[in-house]
Amino acid sequence: MPETRQKSDDLAVTKMSLSELISKNDQTAMAELHWRLSPALAVILLGLLAIPLAHSAPRDSRFSRLVLGMLVYAVYANFLTLGRVWLDNGNLPGSSGLWWAHAALLLLTMLWLRQQGRKLRI
């Protein structure tokens, strides 16, 4: 019977507005909040990742960077899903959220850009 109650609580959290999620201070609400913010950050980070992936040497395979990009995306999406489960279960503190997955992709992108000799000017 506890599983049924937990599933109904999870459904209630998914129907909450953003302001309700921010005001509610429990693990499932924090997990949902971070999960909702993730697509916006993912678009920005994956867009930045496209810059080093677009560069290829003349003799490189035509689709080698595409496969590499798909692999990075798969690992990133799995980390986000894993982080959400960890947040739901309480294995990860709500304050850290999913920022560690976004930070890892940003770090990888910055290192890749630096290795290519490019600099981001902000």
N, C-alpha and C positions, 0 to 999 in steps of 0.2 A: 503493500500500500504506500510506503514512503516514496517509491519511484513515481507514482502517479501524481503525488503532490509536487514533487520536484519538477516534473515535466510541465505542470500547469504554472508553476512559478517562473520557469524559463520562458514560457509563452507570454506571460504577463510582462516580463522584462523586454522581450522583443517588440512589444507593442507600445512601450513607453516613449515619450518624446525625449528629445535631447536634454532639455532643461530638467526633466524628471530624473533622467539617468545621472546627471551631474549632482543633483541634490541628494539622491539616494546613495548611501555609502556602504554598499556590500559588494562582495566579490563578483556575483553574476552581473550586477549593474556596471561595474567597472570593466568587466570583460566585454560586455555589449558596447559600451562607450568606445573603448579602444578598437573594437572590431568595426564600428561604424566610421571611425576616423581613418582607418587603414586604407581604404580604396583611394582617398584623395592623396594621401602621402605616397601610395604605391605608384600612382600615375606620374607624379613629379619625379620620384626616384628612378622609375623605369625609363622615363624620358631622358633623364641625365645619363643613364646607362647606355642609351642608344647612341650617344656621341662616340664613346670608344669602340662600340660594336660596329659602327658604320665605317670605320677606317680599316682598310685591308691592303696588304701588299699586292703588287700586280700579279704575282705568281701564286697567290693563295687560292684555295678552293672557293668557288662561288658562294656556297651556302655554309661554309664552316662557321662563320660568325652567327648565322641564324640558329644553328644547332646549339652553339654555346649560349646564345641569348635565351633560348627555350629552356636549357638546363638551369641557368641562373634563375629564371622565373619560377621553374618548378620547385627548386630548393627554397626560394624566398616564400612562395605560397605555402609550402609545407611548414616552414618556420612560423608563419603567421597563424596557421591553423593549430599547430602544436602549442604556440603561446596562448591562444584563446582557451584551449583545453586546460592548460596549466593555470590560467587565471580563474577559470570556472571552478576547478578543484581546490584552489587555494595553495597550490604548490609555488606560485609566483606572487609576490606582493603586488597589490593593485597599483601602487605608485610607479613601479617599473613598467607595467603594462606590456605593450608590444613594441616599445621604443627600441629595445635591444635588436629586434629584427630589422627595423628601419635603419638603425645606426650601422648595422653590419653591412647592409647593401650600400649605404652612402659611403662607408669607408672603402669598400671594394671598388666602387665607382671612382672615388677620388684617387685611389692608388693606381687604378688602371689609366686614368687620365694623366696622372703624373708620369707614369711609365712611358706613355706616348709623347711626353714633352709638352702637353697642353696645360694651360692654367685657366682656372675659372676666375673671372673678374666679377666681383659682386659690387 
